[in-house]
Each structure stands twice: as structure tokens, then as C-alpha cells.
Amino acid sequence: MPVASSPLSQQALAELIERGNGCDRAFVDALLRMDWARSNDTAQRAALSELHAALRAAALRAHTSVRAQIAQGSRRGPTLRRLFDAVPFFERDHFVEEVLGIAYPPLDEVDLTSSEQMTYSPAGYDEIVHAFDLTQLGPGDSFMDLGSGLGKALLLATLLTGAQSTGVDCDGRLCEHGRAAASELCLPEVELRHGDARAVASADVDVVFMYLPFAGEVLATVMQRLLDEAREPRTRSRRRFVCTGPLALARYPELAAVGAAKSWLNVYAWREGARRQKLGRQ
């Protein structure tokens, strides 16, 4: 049976999956997603799901060696970053996601409960590592991604810097896939939770990362919670950071920009006087 309205037959797609490279697999994934969105036929969707599973399996096989090195702990930190940085820019993100085992999220998307929530879209590798560099994230630090999806930023934070990483996402299926990816790479330091970012405590987190998973009042609620927590006393001396899209600093005077922006990514540090400002307003 042909797969929905794809310009290639199911057999041709299967052969491309087995014989092609990462760019070919990305092409097949795009076709499968377009066909999935156009089809409501149960049999056709079953065929698409079968090809999608084969796609993921082929990607894992293509990176067997480096994934084994990561799992064994012999390729992490600077050596892994050099590998990722050496990949041509337009191929880099897909390569990184294939190596991490998160390149191919589920074909069907979760129904969002609010128009202010965003569908899954992973942050770019270059922006993620820029956040690590500016915050000087390292071993002993804690990193949290609100709207973490499959856990790309979390996995990279632990693998490249040695930080403890926690993510929260409203799509439980993405969390399950991310947990599986972390387990396959032997990363118990990575935790993915199914939940609402508005209800997540982050008072003990050093770096909070958000790739615009929400907007409007949802974002305002999250930012207010982060602000309230930043005003609480801390026993650790490390500064706290928020890495996200551009914020109106007039609205958040407790934040100060750190370094230059990288595409959409801006890094902000909570000012040391945030708690004193709170006390002065009371």
C-alpha cells in the first residue's frame, strides 16, 4: 500500500532510510510528517509509524560507535563538543539530535490546552552551548529547562558541562522519549518530568533555560515565579541565570543582561540585590 500522498513509494522510502545519510533521513522524516498530517486513514498511519520506527533505528545504528563512547563515559565534555562543533553548521543540529537519540519525535502532536503554549520545536545547538558558555555551567551546578521537549538542552548540559539537569514538559510522551534517550546514554543525572512549568519550583536551580515554550500570561506567570524565588535567600554563592528570548528589562529590573545575544537566545543574571529590593518594597 502506498504511504499517503508521498512522492516516493513505501519501498523507496524504506530503501532511502537504510542506505541514506543523515540528510536523507531528515528528508524522509519531513515527508512522513507531511503525509501524517494529511491522512486520517488507520492503515496509512500504521505504515507511516512503521517507517518512522525504522528511521529512528537506522539513525541509532549510524551513530553506534559514538553513542557507545558516550554511554561508557569516554566521550563527553570538550571531546564531545569538538565533535559536534566540527559538523557543518546546516547539518549540525540534526547530527547532534541523531547522536543523542532524539531526532525523530512522535508523528502526532499533543493537543495544547492554551493558545499561549507552543508546539514542540527543539532549540538550536549553537544557542544552547552559548548559554553554557556565558553562565559558565559546570559540574556541581544545576540546570533546568522549562518546556524541555525531548531533553536536547538537558542532555547537552550534562554531557558537555557535567551539570545536573532537570526538565519539565506538558507532553508526557516527549518526556518518556527523553527519559529513554538519557537511559540509553547512561545519564542518570538527567531527569524529565511531565508537568506544568507554572507550578515548578526552581529556587535551587543555577541556570533556567526556556526556548519560548509559552507566551503571554503563561510566560508572565512563570517569570513571576522565577522572580519570587530569586528573591529568597540562598545558601550557595553562585549567581542565578535565566536563558530565554528577549525580555523587557524595564519590567524585570532585577535582571541584568550577560554578554551578547545569540540569535534568539539572551542570557540574564539575577542581580545580587533582588532580595533586598523585595524587602525594601514591603
C-alpha positions as CSV (number, residue, x, y, z in Angstrom):
1,M,0.0,0.0,0.0
2,P,1.5,3.4,-0.9
3,V,2.1,5.7,2.1
4,A,-0.5,8.5,1.9
5,S,0.4,11.0,-0.9
6,S,4.2,10.8,-0.6
7,P,6.0,11.4,-4.0
8,L,8.0,8.2,-3.1
9,S,6.7,4.7,-2.6
10,Q,6.9,3.0,0.8
11,Q,9.6,0.7,-0.6
12,A,11.6,3.7,-1.9
13,L,11.4,5.4,1.5
14,A,12.4,2.3,3.3
15,E,15.5,1.9,1.0
16,L,16.4,5.5,1.5
17,I,16.2,5.1,5.2
18,E,18.6,2.1,5.1
19,R,21.0,3.4,2.6
20,G,20.9,7.1,3.1
21,N,22.8,9.5,5.3
22,G,21.6,12.0,7.9
23,C,20.3,14.4,5.3
24,D,18.4,11.6,3.6
25,R,16.8,10.6,6.9
26,A,15.8,14.2,7.7
27,F,14.2,14.3,4.2
28,V,12.3,11.1,4.9
29,D,11.2,12.4,8.3
30,A,9.8,15.6,6.7
31,L,7.8,13.5,4.1
32,L,6.4,11.2,6.8
33,R,5.2,14.2,8.8
34,M,3.5,15.9,5.9
35,D,1.8,12.6,5.0
36,W,0.7,12.0,8.6
37,A,-0.9,15.5,8.7
38,R,-2.8,14.8,5.5
39,S,-4.0,11.4,6.3
40,N,-6.7,10.1,8.7
41,D,-6.6,6.6,7.4
42,T,-5.7,4.0,10.0
43,A,-3.8,1.7,7.7
44,Q,-1.8,4.5,6.1
45,R,-0.9,5.9,9.5
46,A,0.2,2.4,10.6
47,A,2.5,2.2,7.6
48,L,3.9,5.7,8.4
49,S,4.5,4.7,12.0
50,E,6.4,1.6,10.8
51,L,8.6,3.7,8.6
52,H,9.2,6.2,11.4
53,A,10.3,3.5,13.7
54,A,12.7,2.2,11.0
55,L,14.0,5.7,10.6
56,R,14.9,6.0,14.3
57,A,16.5,2.6,14.3
58,A,18.7,3.5,11.3
59,A,19.8,6.7,12.9
60,L,20.9,4.9,16.1
61,R,22.8,2.4,14.0
62,A,24.6,5.1,12.1
63,H,26.0,6.5,15.4
64,T,26.6,3.3,17.3
65,S,30.3,3.9,18.0
66,V,30.0,7.5,19.4
67,R,26.9,6.6,21.3
68,A,28.7,3.7,22.9
69,Q,31.6,6.0,23.8
70,I,29.2,8.5,25.4
71,A,27.5,5.7,27.4
72,Q,30.8,4.4,28.6
73,G,31.9,8.0,29.6
74,S,34.9,8.1,27.3
75,R,33.5,10.8,25.1
76,R,32.0,13.7,27.0
77,G,32.9,17.3,27.8
78,P,35.3,19.0,25.5
79,T,36.0,15.9,23.3
80,L,32.2,15.6,22.5
81,R,31.8,19.3,22.0
82,R,34.7,19.3,19.5
83,L,32.9,16.5,17.6
84,F,29.7,18.5,17.5
85,D,31.3,21.8,16.7
86,A,33.2,20.3,13.7
87,V,29.9,19.3,11.9
88,P,28.9,21.8,9.1
89,F,26.5,24.4,10.5
90,F,23.4,23.4,8.5
91,E,23.8,19.7,9.4
92,R,24.9,20.2,13.0
93,D,21.6,20.2,14.8
94,H,20.3,17.1,13.1
95,F,23.6,15.3,13.7
96,V,23.5,16.2,17.4
97,E,19.9,15.1,17.7
98,E,20.6,11.8,16.0
99,V,23.6,11.1,18.2
100,L,21.5,11.9,21.3
101,G,18.7,9.7,20.1
102,I,16.1,12.4,19.9
103,A,16.0,13.4,16.2
104,Y,12.6,11.9,15.5
105,P,9.8,12.9,17.9
106,P,6.3,11.3,17.7
107,L,4.4,11.9,14.4
108,D,1.3,13.0,16.2
109,E,1.4,16.2,18.3
110,V,-0.3,16.7,21.6
111,D,-3.3,19.0,21.8
112,L,-2.3,22.1,23.7
113,T,-4.6,23.4,26.4
114,S,-3.7,27.0,25.7
115,S,-3.0,29.2,22.7
116,E,-0.1,30.6,24.7
117,Q,1.7,27.2,24.7
118,M,3.9,26.3,21.8
119,T,4.2,23.1,19.8
120,Y,7.5,21.1,20.2
121,S,10.5,22.6,18.5
122,P,14.0,21.9,19.7
123,A,16.4,24.8,20.5
124,G,19.5,25.2,18.3
125,Y,22.7,23.6,19.4
126,D,24.7,26.8,19.0
127,E,22.3,28.8,21.2
128,I,22.3,26.1,23.8
129,V,26.1,25.9,24.1
130,H,26.2,29.7,24.1
131,A,24.1,29.7,27.2
132,F,26.5,27.2,28.8
133,D,29.5,29.4,28.0
134,L,28.0,32.7,29.3
135,T,26.7,31.1,32.5
136,Q,29.9,29.0,33.0
137,L,27.8,26.0,33.7
138,G,29.8,23.2,35.1
139,P,30.0,20.1,37.5
140,G,28.1,20.8,40.7
141,D,25.7,23.2,39.1
142,S,22.0,22.6,38.4
143,F,20.3,23.3,35.0
144,M,16.6,23.4,34.4
145,D,14.7,23.5,31.1
146,L,11.1,24.7,31.2
147,G,9.4,23.2,28.2
148,S,12.1,20.7,27.7
149,G,10.6,18.6,25.0
150,L,12.8,15.5,24.3
151,G,15.5,16.9,26.5
152,K,18.1,18.2,24.0
153,A,19.3,21.1,26.2
154,L,19.3,18.8,29.3
155,L,21.3,16.0,27.6
156,L,23.8,18.5,26.3
157,A,24.1,20.3,29.6
158,T,25.1,17.1,31.4
159,L,27.2,15.7,28.6
160,L,29.2,18.9,27.9
161,T,29.4,20.5,31.3
162,G,28.7,17.8,33.9
163,A,25.8,19.7,35.4
164,Q,22.7,18.0,37.0
165,S,19.8,18.6,34.6
166,T,16.1,18.6,35.1
167,G,13.4,19.3,32.5
168,V,9.6,19.8,32.6
169,D,7.2,19.5,29.7
170,C,3.4,19.3,29.3
171,D,3.7,16.5,26.8
172,G,4.2,13.2,28.7
173,R,5.2,11.3,25.5
174,L,8.1,13.6,24.9
175,C,9.2,13.1,28.5
176,E,9.1,9.3,28.0
177,H,11.2,9.5,24.8
178,G,13.7,11.8,26.6
179,R,14.0,9.5,29.5
180,A,14.7,6.6,27.2
181,A,17.4,8.7,25.4
182,A,19.0,9.6,28.7
183,S,18.9,6.0,29.9
184,E,20.4,4.7,26.6
185,L,23.3,7.1,27.1
186,C,23.7,6.2,30.8
187,L,22.8,9.7,32.1
188,P,21.1,9.3,35.5
189,E,21.9,13.0,36.1
190,V,19.2,13.9,33.6
191,E,15.6,14.0,34.8
192,L,12.5,14.7,32.7
193,R,9.2,15.4,34.4
194,H,5.7,15.6,32.9
195,G,4.1,18.7,34.4
196,D,3.2,22.4,34.2
197,A,6.0,24.9,34.1
198,R,3.9,27.4,36.1
199,A,4.0,25.0,39.1
200,V,7.7,24.1,39.1
201,A,10.0,25.1,41.9
202,S,13.4,26.3,40.8
203,A,14.7,28.1,43.9
204,D,17.8,25.8,44.0
205,V,18.5,25.9,40.2
206,D,21.5,27.8,39.0
207,V,20.5,28.1,35.3
208,V,16.9,28.2,34.0
209,F,16.6,27.7,30.2
210,M,13.4,28.4,28.2
211,Y,13.2,28.2,24.4
212,L,9.9,30.1,24.3
213,P,7.6,27.2,25.2
214,F,4.9,29.6,26.1
215,A,3.9,33.3,25.8
216,G,1.5,35.9,27.2
217,E,0.1,35.3,30.6
218,V,1.7,31.8,30.9
219,L,5.2,33.3,30.4
220,A,4.3,36.1,32.8
221,T,3.3,33.6,35.5
222,V,6.5,31.6,35.0
223,M,8.6,34.7,35.2
224,Q,6.8,35.9,38.3
225,R,7.5,32.6,40.0
226,L,11.2,32.8,39.0
227,L,11.4,36.3,40.3
228,D,9.8,35.4,43.6
229,E,12.2,32.5,44.0
230,A,15.2,34.7,43.1
231,R,14.3,37.0,46.0
232,E,14.6,34.2,48.5
233,P,17.8,33.8,50.5
234,R,20.3,31.2,49.1
235,T,23.0,29.3,50.9
236,R,25.1,29.0,47.7
237,S,27.1,31.9,46.4
238,R,26.7,31.1,42.7
239,R,24.7,33.6,40.7
240,R,21.4,32.5,39.1
241,F,20.7,32.9,35.4
242,V,17.7,32.8,33.0
243,C,18.4,31.9,29.4
244,T,15.5,32.7,27.1
245,G,14.2,35.1,24.4
246,P,14.5,38.8,24.8
247,L,12.8,40.2,27.9
248,A,11.7,43.7,28.7
249,L,14.2,44.6,31.4
250,A,12.0,47.6,32.4
251,R,9.5,45.0,33.6
252,Y,12.2,42.9,35.3
253,P,14.7,45.4,36.8
254,E,16.1,42.6,38.9
255,L,17.6,41.1,35.8
256,A,20.8,42.2,34.0
257,A,21.9,41.1,30.5
258,V,25.0,38.9,30.4
259,G,27.1,39.0,27.2
260,A,25.8,39.3,23.7
261,A,22.7,37.6,22.4
262,K,23.0,34.6,20.2
263,S,20.1,34.6,17.6
264,W,17.0,34.4,19.9
265,L,19.0,33.4,23.0
266,N,19.6,36.0,25.7
267,V,21.2,35.3,29.0
268,Y,20.2,37.3,32.1
269,A,21.5,37.1,35.6
270,W,19.5,37.9,38.7
271,R,21.0,41.0,40.3
272,E,22.6,40.5,43.7
273,G,20.2,43.0,45.3
274,A,17.0,41.2,44.1
275,R,16.1,40.1,47.6
276,R,17.0,43.4,49.2
277,Q,14.7,45.1,46.6
278,K,11.9,42.9,47.8
279,L,12.5,43.8,51.4
280,G,12.6,47.5,50.6
281,R,9.2,47.3,49.0
282,Q,7.5,45.7,51.9
